Amino acid sequence: MPSTTLRRALVRSLRRPPWPPGAWRDVRLIAAGIPAALPVWLAVTDSGLLLPLSAAVLLCTRPLTALQRGRLRALYGVEIPPPRPLGRRRILLLGMTWRQVLHHSLVGPLLAAGAAAVLYAWGAALVLTTLYGWVWLMPPGTALRTDLAGLDIGLTAVGVLLLAALPWAAAPMARLEVWTALRLLGPDRTEALERRVEEIAESRAGLVDAVDAERRRIERDLHDGAQQRLTSLAMNLGLARRTLKDVPPEAMQVIVDAHEEAQAAIDELRDLVRGLHPAVLEDRGLDAALSGIAARAPLPVRLDVELSAPIAPTVEAVAYFTVSEALTNVAKHARARQVEVSVRTVGGRLRLVISDDGVGGAEPSRGTGLTGLRKRAASVDGSLSVLSPLGGPTTITVELPCAL
């Protein structure tokens, strides 16, 4: 059994290549970076070419960056985010372009020189590996065979060792190229944070839209399903209540109670559906929906609506529920006699102003519902401010973007 295990281990070791995984990919990557460094090498060796080639590298910074990004993506599978377009007020050597110039004029050529050294050593290793064969093929008495007598075997062994070691040298060179490219050719920390903020804003807007769509679906299902069934049940119970005259009083009382419970359930479900997403908001718009809120309010509401710009459906829903919750809070806590609600579109934003003549003193920290209003406005990049001195009046100002 031990001999079988040893034999299997020997077979696996012979089948396994002596170089690290991905060695040829590393070699291709570092070899492909050499041509881009040739102009800088020429400028260093020839002082007459220093100025024009340096200017060429400076002007071709962005194309060279695109070339390096394509090389890393195609040969190594590393994706470096592209740079943002430079604004009109940003000159060439500002921001991220400084790091690109540093890479193409100094870091890149140094890395390419290291890659050239590795490839040169590889070629020398190939020559040394075949040296014994070439010497053996030479006729006896030739100068080459005489001069290398006794050294051919040693040099061939050195070549074999180099061939085994050089793939391990290509791997750190490739990783160093990737590391420097990510930090000098990719976005800096500020731009990465800006990109992340944009991604978060987009994902949040998508989440808000998805929640609003789900709320609409639930409202539609309740309105077309459960509410219709309860209405039909209430109608049948009402018909039985009116037509059945010869049933015992106990049975009639059960029918009456069931009819009243069905009516109460319909009223509660209607309020629930309206709280999820009012149908009038989708059918007739924000103006009509706010008019319905004002008509149902337990105190007089003066409503002034002037919409001169289209508003996103999600923003309309936020505005609707904000006004509805604000009026509910006024009725519960403000002891006001009347409320004024102004709705305007100004400069691409929807501005809501809710004012009451109550006792004032409203603060979000006191749990009067203002914290929920502020969070609802913030969900669509809006803002809420409260002015409520003791003794009143209280003014709530909400600004929402018309479009997400």
Summary of the structure (lengths in Angstrom):
residues: 404
radius of gyration: 39.4
end to end distance: 71.7
largest distance: 135.8
contacts: 1161
relative contact order: 0.06
helix: 69%
strand: 9%
